[in-house]
Amino acid sequence: AKAYKLLEELGATELEEVFTAGGGSKNPQWTKIRERVLGVPVARAAQTEAAYGAALLALKGAQQNFQ
């Protein structure tokens, strides 16, 4: 939570929701704890494998390099 607040102070967009993936995303108790600490909803991503998310970020970065 502290890191998100520091990012906001540096000009980042305010945190409104967190998407989660991986093993922890399957644990409802862990999700509730994260929601309470972060103060925003935590939603399980449609694709919960971390490699999928990394691939999407790589694709987005590659597309920006070509524009």
Backbone atoms as SQL, in Angstrom:
CREATE TABLE atoms (id INTEGER PRIMARY KEY, chain TEXT, resi INTEGER, resn TEXT, atom TEXT, x REAL, y REAL, z REAL);
INSERT INTO atoms VALUES
  (1, 'A', 1, 'ALA', 'N', 0.822, -1.181, 0.000),
  (2, 'A', 1, 'ALA', 'CA', 0.000, 0.000, 0.000),
  (3, 'A', 1, 'ALA', 'C', 0.870, 1.251, 0.000),
  (4, 'A', 2, 'LYS', 'N', 1.962, 1.222, 0.742),
  (5, 'A', 2, 'LYS', 'CA', 2.839, 2.386, 0.823),
  (6, 'A', 2, 'LYS', 'C', 3.449, 2.701, -0.540),
  (7, 'A', 3, 'ALA', 'N', 3.839, 1.680, -1.271),
  (8, 'A', 3, 'ALA', 'CA', 4.443, 1.897, -2.589),
  (9, 'A', 3, 'ALA', 'C', 3.460, 2.560, -3.545),
  (10, 'A', 4, 'TYR', 'N', 2.201, 2.165, -3.505),
  (11, 'A', 4, 'TYR', 'CA', 1.195, 2.784, -4.373),
  (12, 'A', 4, 'TYR', 'C', 1.009, 4.260, -4.011),
  (13, 'A', 5, 'LYS', 'N', 1.021, 4.571, -2.723),
  (14, 'A', 5, 'LYS', 'CA', 0.889, 5.968, -2.287),
  (15, 'A', 5, 'LYS', 'C', 2.087, 6.789, -2.757),
  (16, 'A', 6, 'LEU', 'N', 3.278, 6.214, -2.672),
  (17, 'A', 6, 'LEU', 'CA', 4.469, 6.920, -3.147),
  (18, 'A', 6, 'LEU', 'C', 4.399, 7.161, -4.651),
  (19, 'A', 7, 'LEU', 'N', 3.917, 6.179, -5.394),
  (20, 'A', 7, 'LEU', 'CA', 3.761, 6.355, -6.837),
  (21, 'A', 7, 'LEU', 'C', 2.777, 7.474, -7.148),
  (22, 'A', 8, 'GLU', 'N', 1.690, 7.550, -6.401),
  (23, 'A', 8, 'GLU', 'CA', 0.712, 8.632, -6.587),
  (24, 'A', 8, 'GLU', 'C', 1.356, 9.990, -6.331),
  (25, 'A', 9, 'GLU', 'N', 2.177, 10.075, -5.282),
  (26, 'A', 9, 'GLU', 'CA', 2.860, 11.333, -4.978),
  (27, 'A', 9, 'GLU', 'C', 3.790, 11.753, -6.112),
  (28, 'A', 10, 'LEU', 'N', 4.290, 10.778, -6.854),
  (29, 'A', 10, 'LEU', 'CA', 5.180, 11.062, -7.981),
  (30, 'A', 10, 'LEU', 'C', 4.419, 11.315, -9.276),
  (31, 'A', 11, 'GLY', 'N', 3.082, 11.276, -9.210),
  (32, 'A', 11, 'GLY', 'CA', 2.279, 11.607, -10.377),
  (33, 'A', 11, 'GLY', 'C', 1.579, 10.448, -11.051),
  (34, 'A', 12, 'ALA', 'N', 1.697, 9.253, -10.504),
  (35, 'A', 12, 'ALA', 'CA', 1.011, 8.098, -11.093),
  (36, 'A', 12, 'ALA', 'C', -0.496, 8.216, -10.864),
  (37, 'A', 13, 'THR', 'N', -1.257, 7.569, -11.708),
  (38, 'A', 13, 'THR', 'CA', -2.708, 7.538, -11.570),
  (39, 'A', 13, 'THR', 'C', -3.089, 6.841, -10.270),
  (40, 'A', 14, 'GLU', 'N', -4.119, 7.333, -9.608),
  (41, 'A', 14, 'GLU', 'CA', -4.582, 6.740, -8.353),
  (42, 'A', 14, 'GLU', 'C', -5.043, 5.303, -8.572),
  (43, 'A', 15, 'LEU', 'N', -4.674, 4.436, -7.661),
  (44, 'A', 15, 'LEU', 'CA', -5.049, 3.031, -7.727),
  (45, 'A', 15, 'LEU', 'C', -6.546, 2.883, -7.503),
  (46, 'A', 16, 'GLU', 'N', -7.231, 2.218, -8.440),
  (47, 'A', 16, 'GLU', 'CA', -8.677, 2.008, -8.324),
  (48, 'A', 16, 'GLU', 'C', -9.040, 0.540, -8.176),
  (49, 'A', 17, 'GLU', 'N', -8.207, -0.346, -8.719),
  (50, 'A', 17, 'GLU', 'CA', -8.483, -1.779, -8.683),
  (51, 'A', 17, 'GLU', 'C', -7.187, -2.522, -8.956),
  (52, 'A', 18, 'VAL', 'N', -7.056, -3.706, -8.379),
  (53, 'A', 18, 'VAL', 'CA', -5.889, -4.554, -8.599),
  (54, 'A', 18, 'VAL', 'C', -6.363, -5.859, -9.210),
  (55, 'A', 19, 'PHE', 'N', -5.671, -6.297, -10.254),
  (56, 'A', 19, 'PHE', 'CA', -5.929, -7.607, -10.838),
  (57, 'A', 19, 'PHE', 'C', -4.839, -8.543, -10.363),
  (58, 'A', 20, 'THR', 'N', -5.227, -9.732, -9.973),
  (59, 'A', 20, 'THR', 'CA', -4.285, -10.679, -9.410),
  (60, 'A', 20, 'THR', 'C', -4.216, -11.937, -10.265),
  (61, 'A', 21, 'ALA', 'N', -3.061, -12.588, -10.231),
  (62, 'A', 21, 'ALA', 'CA', -2.845, -13.811, -11.005),
  (63, 'A', 21, 'ALA', 'C', -1.946, -14.747, -10.208),
  (64, 'A', 22, 'GLY', 'N', -1.870, -15.977, -10.637),
  (65, 'A', 22, 'GLY', 'CA', -1.015, -16.946, -9.968),
  (66, 'A', 22, 'GLY', 'C', -1.736, -17.660, -8.835),
  (67, 'A', 23, 'GLY', 'N', -0.975, -18.388, -8.051),
  (68, 'A', 23, 'GLY', 'CA', -1.539, -19.215, -6.990),
  (69, 'A', 23, 'GLY', 'C', -2.324, -18.445, -5.950),
  (70, 'A', 24, 'GLY', 'N', -1.834, -17.264, -5.572),
  (71, 'A', 24, 'GLY', 'CA', -2.520, -16.464, -4.563),
  (72, 'A', 24, 'GLY', 'C', -3.896, -15.997, -4.985),
  (73, 'A', 25, 'SER', 'N', -4.115, -15.908, -6.283),
  (74, 'A', 25, 'SER', 'CA', -5.415, -15.437, -6.777),
  (75, 'A', 25, 'SER', 'C', -6.527, -16.439, -6.505),
  (76, 'A', 26, 'LYS', 'N', -6.159, -17.664, -6.201),
  (77, 'A', 26, 'LYS', 'CA', -7.149, -18.715, -5.947),
  (78, 'A', 26, 'LYS', 'C', -7.579, -18.772, -4.479),
  (79, 'A', 27, 'ASN', 'N', -6.961, -17.950, -3.642),
  (80, 'A', 27, 'ASN', 'CA', -7.219, -17.991, -2.209),
  (81, 'A', 27, 'ASN', 'C', -8.091, -16.801, -1.797),
  (82, 'A', 28, 'PRO', 'N', -9.378, -17.040, -1.500),
  (83, 'A', 28, 'PRO', 'CA', -10.276, -15.928, -1.166),
  (84, 'A', 28, 'PRO', 'C', -9.872, -15.167, 0.098),
  (85, 'A', 29, 'GLN', 'N', -9.281, -15.841, 1.076),
  (86, 'A', 29, 'GLN', 'CA', -8.857, -15.154, 2.294),
  (87, 'A', 29, 'GLN', 'C', -7.722, -14.173, 1.988),
  (88, 'A', 30, 'TRP', 'N', -6.773, -14.602, 1.162),
  (89, 'A', 30, 'TRP', 'CA', -5.659, -13.741, 0.773),
  (90, 'A', 30, 'TRP', 'C', -6.181, -12.534, -0.012),
  (91, 'A', 31, 'THR', 'N', -7.156, -12.752, -0.861),
  (92, 'A', 31, 'THR', 'CA', -7.745, -11.655, -1.631),
  (93, 'A', 31, 'THR', 'C', -8.381, -10.633, -0.693),
  (94, 'A', 32, 'LYS', 'N', -9.107, -11.088, 0.318),
  (95, 'A', 32, 'LYS', 'CA', -9.743, -10.175, 1.275),
  (96, 'A', 32, 'LYS', 'C', -8.704, -9.365, 2.054),
  (97, 'A', 33, 'ILE', 'N', -7.618, -10.013, 2.436),
  (98, 'A', 33, 'ILE', 'CA', -6.550, -9.305, 3.151),
  (99, 'A', 33, 'ILE', 'C', -5.967, -8.210, 2.265),
  (100, 'A', 34, 'ARG', 'N', -5.689, -8.541, 1.027),
  (101, 'A', 34, 'ARG', 'CA', -5.115, -7.553, 0.104),
  (102, 'A', 34, 'ARG', 'C', -6.078, -6.391, -0.130),
  (103, 'A', 35, 'GLU', 'N', -7.366, -6.679, -0.254),
  (104, 'A', 35, 'GLU', 'CA', -8.356, -5.611, -0.427),
  (105, 'A', 35, 'GLU', 'C', -8.368, -4.675, 0.780),
  (106, 'A', 36, 'ARG', 'N', -8.295, -5.253, 1.964),
  (107, 'A', 36, 'ARG', 'CA', -8.320, -4.450, 3.189),
  (108, 'A', 36, 'ARG', 'C', -7.067, -3.574, 3.293),
  (109, 'A', 37, 'VAL', 'N', -5.914, -4.145, 3.000),
  (110, 'A', 37, 'VAL', 'CA', -4.659, -3.397, 3.109),
  (111, 'A', 37, 'VAL', 'C', -4.553, -2.318, 2.036),
  (112, 'A', 38, 'LEU', 'N', -4.921, -2.654, 0.797),
  (113, 'A', 38, 'LEU', 'CA', -4.796, -1.705, -0.310),
  (114, 'A', 38, 'LEU', 'C', -5.944, -0.710, -0.374),
  (115, 'A', 39, 'GLY', 'N', -7.097, -1.087, 0.165),
  (116, 'A', 39, 'GLY', 'CA', -8.246, -0.195, 0.147),
  (117, 'A', 39, 'GLY', 'C', -8.936, -0.101, -1.199),
  (118, 'A', 40, 'VAL', 'N', -8.717, -1.088, -2.055),
  (119, 'A', 40, 'VAL', 'CA', -9.360, -1.129, -3.378),
  (120, 'A', 40, 'VAL', 'C', -9.774, -2.570, -3.669),
  (121, 'A', 41, 'PRO', 'N', -10.713, -2.771, -4.599),
  (122, 'A', 41, 'PRO', 'CA', -11.095, -4.137, -4.965),
  (123, 'A', 41, 'PRO', 'C', -9.927, -4.898, -5.601),
  (124, 'A', 42, 'VAL', 'N', -9.841, -6.180, -5.297),
  (125, 'A', 42, 'VAL', 'CA', -8.849, -7.067, -5.912),
  (126, 'A', 42, 'VAL', 'C', -9.624, -8.113, -6.701),
  (127, 'A', 43, 'ALA', 'N', -9.407, -8.151, -8.007),
  (128, 'A', 43, 'ALA', 'CA', -10.144, -9.059, -8.886),
  (129, 'A', 43, 'ALA', 'C', -9.195, -10.073, -9.507),
  (130, 'A', 44, 'ARG', 'N', -9.686, -11.275, -9.667),
  (131, 'A', 44, 'ARG', 'CA', -8.899, -12.313, -10.326),
  (132, 'A', 44, 'ARG', 'C', -8.926, -12.059, -11.831),
  (133, 'A', 45, 'ALA', 'N', -7.767, -12.045, -12.431),
  (134, 'A', 45, 'ALA', 'CA', -7.658, -11.802, -13.865),
  (135, 'A', 45, 'ALA', 'C', -8.261, -12.964, -14.646),
  (136, 'A', 46, 'ALA', 'N', -8.770, -12.665, -15.847),
  (137, 'A', 46, 'ALA', 'CA', -9.346, -13.711, -16.697),
  (138, 'A', 46, 'ALA', 'C', -8.284, -14.755, -17.023),
  (139, 'A', 47, 'GLN', 'N', -7.075, -14.309, -17.300),
  (140, 'A', 47, 'GLN', 'CA', -5.937, -15.200, -17.516),
  (141, 'A', 47, 'GLN', 'C', -5.077, -15.104, -16.266),
  (142, 'A', 48, 'THR', 'N', -4.983, -16.180, -15.512),
  (143, 'A', 48, 'THR', 'CA', -4.311, -16.107, -14.217),
  (144, 'A', 48, 'THR', 'C', -2.865, -16.578, -14.246),
  (145, 'A', 49, 'GLU', 'N', -2.356, -16.922, -15.381),
  (146, 'A', 49, 'GLU', 'CA', -0.961, -17.341, -15.449),
  (147, 'A', 49, 'GLU', 'C', -0.074, -16.119, -15.635),
  (148, 'A', 50, 'ALA', 'N', 0.935, -15.992, -14.801),
  (149, 'A', 50, 'ALA', 'CA', 1.809, -14.825, -14.843),
  (150, 'A', 50, 'ALA', 'C', 2.510, -14.689, -16.189),
  (151, 'A', 51, 'ALA', 'N', 2.853, -15.796, -16.820),
  (152, 'A', 51, 'ALA', 'CA', 3.532, -15.740, -18.115),
  (153, 'A', 51, 'ALA', 'C', 2.655, -15.072, -19.164),
  (154, 'A', 52, 'TYR', 'N', 1.363, -15.264, -19.081),
  (155, 'A', 52, 'TYR', 'CA', 0.444, -14.632, -20.031),
  (156, 'A', 52, 'TYR', 'C', 0.508, -13.113, -19.887),
  (157, 'A', 53, 'GLY', 'N', 0.476, -12.637, -18.659),
  (158, 'A', 53, 'GLY', 'CA', 0.566, -11.199, -18.417),
  (159, 'A', 53, 'GLY', 'C', 1.890, -10.625, -18.883),
  (160, 'A', 54, 'ALA', 'N', 2.973, -11.355, -18.648),
  (161, 'A', 54, 'ALA', 'CA', 4.286, -10.896, -19.101),
  (162, 'A', 54, 'ALA', 'C', 4.327, -10.805, -20.620),
  (163, 'A', 55, 'ALA', 'N', 3.705, -11.759, -21.287),
  (164, 'A', 55, 'ALA', 'CA', 3.669, -11.739, -22.750),
  (165, 'A', 55, 'ALA', 'C', 2.869, -10.545, -23.261),
  (166, 'A', 56, 'LEU', 'N', 1.761, -10.218, -22.608),
  (167, 'A', 56, 'LEU', 'CA', 0.968, -9.051, -23.010),
  (168, 'A', 56, 'LEU', 'C', 1.756, -7.758, -22.835),
  (169, 'A', 57, 'LEU', 'N', 2.491, -7.645, -21.735),
  (170, 'A', 57, 'LEU', 'CA', 3.304, -6.450, -21.518),
  (171, 'A', 57, 'LEU', 'C', 4.406, -6.340, -22.565),
  (172, 'A', 58, 'ALA', 'N', 5.017, -7.457, -22.916),
  (173, 'A', 58, 'ALA', 'CA', 6.052, -7.451, -23.950),
  (174, 'A', 58, 'ALA', 'C', 5.475, -7.028, -25.291),
  (175, 'A', 59, 'LEU', 'N', 4.292, -7.520, -25.618),
  (176, 'A', 59, 'LEU', 'CA', 3.633, -7.146, -26.869),
  (177, 'A', 59, 'LEU', 'C', 3.348, -5.651, -26.896),
  (178, 'A', 60, 'LYS', 'N', 2.827, -5.125, -25.807),
  (179, 'A', 60, 'LYS', 'CA', 2.522, -3.691, -25.739),
  (180, 'A', 60, 'LYS', 'C', 3.793, -2.868, -25.924),
  (181, 'A', 61, 'GLY', 'N', 4.865, -3.269, -25.281),
  (182, 'A', 61, 'GLY', 'CA', 6.136, -2.561, -25.425),
  (183, 'A', 61, 'GLY', 'C', 6.661, -2.622, -26.847),
  (184, 'A', 62, 'ALA', 'N', 6.535, -3.774, -27.475),
  (185, 'A', 62, 'ALA', 'CA', 6.998, -3.925, -28.854),
  (186, 'A', 62, 'ALA', 'C', 6.180, -3.047, -29.792),
  (187, 'A', 63, 'GLN', 'N', 4.883, -2.958, -29.562),
  (188, 'A', 63, 'GLN', 'CA', 4.025, -2.123, -30.408),
  (189, 'A', 63, 'GLN', 'C', 4.396, -0.654, -30.275),
  (190, 'A', 64, 'GLN', 'N', 4.739, -0.216, -29.082),
  (191, 'A', 64, 'GLN', 'CA', 5.109, 1.184, -28.877),
  (192, 'A', 64, 'GLN', 'C', 6.404, 1.519, -29.609),
  (193, 'A', 65, 'ASN', 'N', 7.299, 0.556, -29.706),
  (194, 'A', 65, 'ASN', 'CA', 8.572, 0.791, -30.386),
  (195, 'A', 65, 'ASN', 'C', 8.398, 0.970, -31.883),
  (196, 'A', 66, 'PHE', 'N', 7.310, 0.465, -32.446),
  (197, 'A', 66, 'PHE', 'CA', 7.090, 0.556, -33.886),
  (198, 'A', 66, 'PHE', 'C', 6.266, 1.775, -34.278),
  (199, 'A', 67, 'GLN', 'N', 5.745, 2.500, -33.323),
  (200, 'A', 67, 'GLN', 'CA', 4.898, 3.662, -33.642),
  (201, 'A', 67, 'GLN', 'C', 5.700, 4.932, -33.697);
